[in-house]
């Protein structure tokens, strides 16, 4: 009877350890964990760690595509052939040229973003940490839609994350353009 009790205790311990390991693995491989690591890197001013969770090129491409759709339509919907052709050419030019421009100026863009982030005050950083903790996250396979709500103004910031195949790290790859415009208007 004593041996049987030890076997049961051993089985329970092994199952508990396996369950704890599974829960830990699930947590570490979740988009929320990546958001919290991103917020922690921002809080500690660890910019190389922060940029591991951003795909700046994908974010810029997303903003370029969205801003091209945001071009003003002519009043009353009348558009001549020349205007329509120039808008199409401008959109194609932007999609082809701006990613190459990003490759050239990636260090400068990263530096400007880093300078902005390092100059955030403690209350702004704590707001980001709180928003990352309470973010609404919808996961579908290797992609996630995230909605952060700024605590004071209650304005949303929606973005998409994708799981990077090689490192298995979740990265922000797209930002909702309208939310980005509102954020840029408020910040600058």
N, C-alpha and C positions, 0 to 999 in steps of 0.2 A: 504494500500500500504506500509506503514511503517513496519507493521508486516511481510509482505511478504519479504521485504528486509532483515530483521533480520534473518528470517528462511533460506534464501539463504546463508547469511554470515555464519550462524551456520553450515549448511551442508558443505560448502566449508572448514571451519575450521576443522570439524570432519574428512572429507576425507583427508585433508592435514596432519593431525596428524596421521591418520592410514597409509598413504603412507610413512611418515617419519619413523614411527615405523617399518614398513616392510623393508624399506631400511636399517635401523640400524640393525635389526635382521639379514638380509642377510649378511651385512658387518661383524658383530661380529662372524658369523658362517662360515666364508670363510677361505680357506687355506692362503690367502694373509694376513689376519688379524693375524693368528697364526704366520706366518713368521715375521711380523712386531713386534709382542709381543716378539718373541724369540730374535730378534735383539735389542729391547729395553732392555730386561733383560740382554743381553750381555753388552750393553752400560752402564747400571747402575750397572753391576757386581752382579746382583741378580741371583745367580746360582740355588737356588731351583726353581725359576720361569722358568729359562732357561731349566732345565731338565724336566719340565712338557711337553715340546714340542718335546722331544726325547724319543723314545723307544729303549734304548741301546741294549737290548737283541735281538730285531728283527733286528736291524742294524748289530750286530755282526753275527747273523745267516746268514744274506744275504751275508756278506763279506766272511764267511766260505764257503758257497755254491759256490760263484763266484770264490774264490781263488782255490777251488778244480778243477774247470773246466779250470783254467788257468795253470795247471801243464803242463810242457813241454812235448810235444810229442817226441818220439824218432825220430832221423833223418831218412828220407826216409819212414816214416810211419810204419816201421817194429817193431813189439813189440812181445816179446815172452810171453808165457802163464804166467810165473812167474811174470813178470813185470806188466801185465794186472791185475792179481789177487791182487798183492800188492797195486796197485793204487786204486782198488775198495775197498779193506779193509781199506786203509788209509783214503779214503773219508768217509766211513761209521763211522770209528773211530772218525774222526774229527766232524762229524755231531752229534754223540752221546756224545762225551766227552767234547768238547769245551763249549757247553751251560751250562753244569754242572760246568765247571771250571769258567764260567762267574758268575754263582750264588755265587760261593765261593769268587771270587775276585771283585764283583761288586763295593764295596766301593773303592777299590784301583783304578779300572779303572775309576770310576767317579772322584776320586781325581786327577788322572793324567790329565784327560781331563779338569777338572776345573782349575788346575794349568796352563795348556797351555792357556786356554781362558782368564784367569785373566791377564796373561802377554802380551796379545795382545796390541799393541800401538794404539793410537787414530786414526791414519790414516787407520789401518787395520779394526778397528771396524766401522769406517765411510764407508769403502768399503763394508763391510757386510751389513750395513744398506741400502746403495744405491742398492746393488744387490738384497736385499729382496724387495725393493720398485719396481724395474724394472723386477722382475722375470717373466718368462713365465710360466703360470700355466694352465694345462689342467685337468679339473675336470670331473670325470665319476662316478656318484653316490657318494659313501663314500670314493673314492680314488682319488688322484691327482698326476699327474706327474709334477715336477717342474724343471725348468732349470734356474740356476743362472749363470751369466757370470761375471767373475772377471774383473773389469774395466781396469786394466793395461795390463794384458796379454791376455785378451779376451778368456781365457780358460773356458769351461763350467764345471759346477758341477751339475750333474743331480741326482735327488733323488725322492723318492716316499713318499707321505704322506697318512695317513689313518685317518679317523675320529674315535676317541675312543668312543665306544658305551655308556659307563656310563657317562662320563663327557662332551661328545660332542665336545671335543677338538681335533683339528687336530694335529697329531704327525708325525715326520719324522720316517719312519720305514725301509727304504732301501736306500742305496747310490749306485750309479753306480760304479762298482768296478774299471773300467779303470780310471774314473775321480778321484776316491779316491787314486789310485796308483800315478797318476800324482800330486795330491795335496800333498800327503805324501812325494814324492820325492822332491818337491819344498820347503816344510815346514821344512823338517828335513835333 
